[in-house]
Amino acid sequence: METISEMRKNLTKKDFIVENLMKSNGLYCLVARPKVGKSLFALQLANSIATGNTFLGLRTCPSPVLYISTEMDSMQILDRIDKMNLQFNDDNFRFKEQKLNERKLNLMDLRCEFIEFAEEYNGKFVIIDMFTGVNLDSDFDLNNYQDMGQVVIPKYRELCKKHNFTILLVHHLNKNNTSLGSTAIDGSVDGKITLKEDNNIKNKIILNYESRDFAGFEIVLKRNENLIFEISEVESNDLNSNLILFLNYAIKQKEFTFTISEIISKLNLLITPSAFGRLLNANINNLKKEGLCIESRRTGEERTYYAKYNEPSIE
């Protein structure tokens, strides 16, 4: 047991791989539908970490990167690296591919690469593209909650702790725009980056970030001529459908207090309280532009919100 004083004395500030996005020794998931640009995004992230440059304006902690691909071979990877003008070199980038006509990569097969990467190169960041392309020591069901939450994800987390690196698992979204397979995947990782393509606006990508360690956020991205993701200069006025229902309610009420659970029940929103809480906090500024100001207030064990709507000025 520890006293409060002992807890503060023993507290060490968490270091990061990417500031406000990925902590050291963390396990993260990057998800998107096919052809949205998961691998391009992962390579761009890898390049920022390998070179110590910022990633979408966020500071990175320089480290060699190990990129494990079960879908692209070295020629395909080099083609993307050249098109994107990435600055990988022999000291900061290692690549492992799934060879044709060979059995699927197994975590046990990769142990030598992990040891070499961690001990000889002091590598801190590993990308596995794709998550479902790597076998484990035993069979598992992607849709089984127990398999994912108690077997598969813990194996990857054990690798993070054992070798002192952060892992990013690249994975698919299903037709319902949630992670393919069991919900235990999302619930067991430290954070999830979701990329969604806007069907109405060409080259517009919505990045949604959720994490247990950092504040969630949502930003609009675009790809430039070199296939690099950039933060769009055009601010998004698009609000999630649940937020639009909430905004319409606020327009009628003008001024009111609420809890997350109360507002979900009152408006019959198809979202969980924790998810709506993150969504609301990530869009405070967007709602403010629409005339709705929200303040968070703590009353005992319950967090309440105060909302006030004023007609927004139109310039």
N, C-alpha and C positions, 0 to 999 in steps of 0.2 A: 504494500500500500504506500501511497505517496500523499504528502500534504500539498496544498496549493503552492506554497513556496518552493517545494521540491519539484513540482511539475514545471513551474516557470523557470527554475534553475536548469533543469534538464532539457528544456525545450530548445530545439535547434530549428532554424528557419528552413523550410522545405526548399531545396534547390529544384531547378527545372531543366528540361530539355528545350521546351519552347515556353516562353513566359506567358502565363495565364492560359495555357493550352495543354501542355504536357509536363508532368512532373517526372523527376528521375525515378527509375525503377517502377514505372507505371505501365499499365496495360490499356491500350486504346483500340477503338474500332473506327474504320473509315468505311462508310456505306453509301452506295448509290446504285441507280439502275444501270444496265449496260450502256456503253457509249457516252456516258456523261463526262467521263474523264478521271476516273478513280486513280488509274496508274499514272497519269500525267500529274495529278495533284500530289500523289505520293512521291514521285520523283522530284518535283519542285520542293517539297518539304525536305526530302533527303538532301538535296543540294544546299539548301539554306543551313541545315545543321552541319553538313560536311565542311562548308566554307565559313561558318560562323556569321553569315549574313542574316538580316531580318527576314522573317516570313510573314507576309501580309501585314507588315508593320510591327510584328512582335519580335522581341529579342530571342536569340537562340544561344544555346550553350554548345560550342564547337565540339564535334566528335566524329570519328569515322563512322560510316554507315554500312550495314550489311543488308543487301536487298535480295530476298529470296523470292523467286518467281516460279509459279507452277503453270503459267500460261504463256509467257513471252520468253523467247530464246535471246541469246546475246546479241544477235543481229538486230532484232526488233528493239531491244533496249538501247543499243547504240544509235539506232535511227532516231529514237525519241530524244536521247541526250543531245545529239547534234542539232536537231530541229529546235530544241529549246535553249540551245547555247549554254548548257549547264557546265559547271566548272569542276567536275570530278577529276581526281587524279589517282595515282597508284597508292597514295598514302591515306586517302580519305574515303575510298569507296571499294566495296567488295561485292561480288555478284555470284549468286548460286541459282542455277536453273534446273528445271525438271527436264531431263533428257528424254527425247523421243524413244519409244519402244522399251522404256525402263519402267519398273514399278514406281508407284507414286512415292514422292519424298516422305520419309518418316522422321518424326522428331528424334528418334534414336540415331538415324543415319546422319542427322545434322549436328550431333553433339560435338564432334571434332571441330567443325566450323565454328560453333559457338565458343568453345574453349579457346581456339586460336584467336578469334575476333576479340574476345574479352581480355585475354592475357597478353598477347603479343602486340595487338594494335590499340589496346585500351579503348575499344569501341563501346559506345553507350546507347546506340540506337539501331533497332532491327525492324525491317518491314517485311511482312509475310503477305505476298500477293499471289494467290488468294488463300483465305482462311480455310475454305473447304478443300483446297488442293493438297493439303498436308495430312498424311495419316498419323494416327497415334499408335501406341503399342497394342491397342485393342479396338474393336469395332464400337462405333457410337452412332446414335440417332440424332441428327441435327435438330429434329423437332421435339426431342425429349428433354423436358426441363431438368430432370435429375442428371442426365448425361452431360448436358451443357454446363449446368451450375455446379455440379459436384465432381466432375471428371475432367472434361475438356478444358474449360477456362482455368481451373486450378493448376493444370499442367503448364499452361503458358505463364501463369503468375509465378509458379515455382522457378521457371527459367529466368524471369526478371530478377528475382531475389538471388538466385544462385550465381548468376553471371553479372549482376549489377548493371543491367541495361533495361531500356524502355522498349516495348514491342508495340508496333502498330499492325493490327490485323485488317487487311482489306477484304471487304465482304459485300454481298449483294443486298439490295432492297427487293422485297417482293412486290406483287401487284398492288398491295394495299399501302405501299410506301412505308413499311416497317421492315426491320431487319429480317432477312430470310431465316426461318427456323424458330427455335424457342425464344421466348422473351427473356430467358435466363442469360442470353448473350449480352443484351443491353444492360441488364441488371447487375452483371458480374464484373464488367469492365469499369475502369476508372473514368472513362469519358468516351463520348461518341460524336464523330463528325459526320454529318449527313449532307450530301450534295444532291440537290434537286434541280432539274432543268425546267425553266419556264416555257411551257408549250406555246405561249403567245408572243414571246419576245425572243428573237434569235440571239443565241450566245449569252443569255442571261442565266446565271446559276445562283441559286439560293444556298448559302452555307448556314446550317444550323448546328450549334455546338451545345452539348449538355455534358455536365461533369459533376462529380461529387466533391471536387477540391477547388474548382474555380467557378466564377460566375458564368452562366450560360449567355449566349448571344446569337444574333442572327444578322448576317451581312449579305450584300449583293455582290457577286463576282462576275467578271467577264474574262474571256480568254483573248489575249492579243494575238498578233500575227505569228508569234513564235510559240503559241500554245501555252503561254504562261498565264496563270490565273492572277488577276489584279482586282483590287477593290473598285467597284464601279463608281464613277464620279457622279452618276445619277442616283440620287437617294431613292430608296424603295418606299412607295406609299402603300404597298400591298400589305394587308394585314391578314393574319390567319382567320379562317371563317369563325372560329370561336371568339376571337377578339372583335370581329365585326358585330356579332350578336351582342357582345358585352358593351361595345361602343354605342350601339343603337339604344340599348337599355339606359345607358348613362345620359344620352341626349334627352330622353323622356323624363328621367328622374332629376337631372340637373346637379343635385348634391346628395350624397349618401355615404354611409359606411357599410362595410361588408367584410366577411371572411371568405377565403377561397372556396371552402366547402359550401357555404351558403349560396354564393353566386352561381356555382355549378348546378346546384339543385334547383334554384329558382329559374334559371334559364335553360335547364335540361341540356347542358353542354355535354357532348360526347368526348370527354377527356377526363383523366384522373386529376385529383387535387394537386398532387406533386407536379405533374406535367403542366397544368395550367398556371401554377405558381411560378414555375421557371419561365413559361411563355410570357406571362404578364411582366415579370421583372426585366426580361430581355427586350421588351417593347415599350418601356416607359416613355422614352423619348419620341418614338413614333406616335404613340397615343397623344402625347402632349402637342404634337404638331396638328393633330386633329381636334384640339381644343379640350382634351380630357387630361386633367392633372391628378396624379395619384400619389398619396403619401402613405408610407407604411408605419404602423403604430403597434407597439408591443404592450399588451394589457395582460399582466400575469403570464400564464402559460400560452395564451392565445395571441396570434398575430392578426390584427385587424388592419383594414385599409380605409382611407378616406378619399373619396373621389368627388371632383367638382368639374362640371362641364361649362365652358364658355365658348360661344361661337368663334371659330378660328378666323383670323384675319386672312384675307385673300389678296396677295400682292399682284 
